[in-house]
């Protein structure tokens, strides 16, 4: 199994390692919108190495997704799991690395490395980093199956049983998505367009649960739809649904309850735009549940 050893900001690590409750996901952000992260496959580990002179492995997480987001939307998705107390504090950290302070109205893009099930080693258990060249500025891929990195991973694994992680060769086979990861994955699965209207203005697009978390639904892409914010509200309140064959249905109660609704009724009978990957498309049984339990006929 491979891992990516990533040079990590000490303040980011310290903030998250003391966060209560412990985070189930984190955004390991990059201050500039670099190219897509292709070093690892889904569920392979990333290990946190602090900046020199603290040449130690201090924790890690499991790779879920890479994307590029405006800072404000990264904050909306992950909030304090970005490693800062507030959006203002996060922008201060980003500006420090970029050495270029944007105007107050600007919302620059950052790279977002989404990690699941992060772990943070106690100070007394930090692991000295082997084979590390001082010219490495961001990180490197290592092989956990050979020395010296096998010994590093053996040490790390002593702290993983509480995470209930299960392995096959060589993949981690179970990762639980958090709310922020769900939002990011659904947004990218639908290519940043509303599934009903095709709207592309990112700040007004919401990742909607088909079967809500409160009703026993899960944070999984095939339980999600990317909807314009007003459609998301109508979907959650039952004035709109999507049938198992991916057609939009709009309740005629919009007319009687609000003496209007033509703007929304015009979408009735149309097909939604689906993710390219079949595994990301809404599961018919989830849509059937929404039709039966939420939709106002």
Buried (B, 14 or more C-beta within 10 A) or exposed (E): BBBBBBBBBEEBBBBBBEBEEEBBBBBBBBBEBEEEBEBBEEBBBBBBBBEEEEBBBBBBBBBBBBBBBBBBBBBBBBBBBBBBEEBEBBBEBBBEEBEEEEEEEEBBBBBBBBBBBBBBBEEEBBBEBEEBEEEEEEBBEBEBEEEEBBEBBEBBEEBBEEBEBEEEEEEBEBBBBBBBBBBBBBBBBBEBBBBBBEBEEBEBBBBBBBBBEEEEBBBBBBBBBBBBBBBBBBBBEBBBBBBBEBBBBBBEEBEEEEEEBEEBBEBEEBEBBBBEEEEBBBBEEBBBBBBEEBBBE
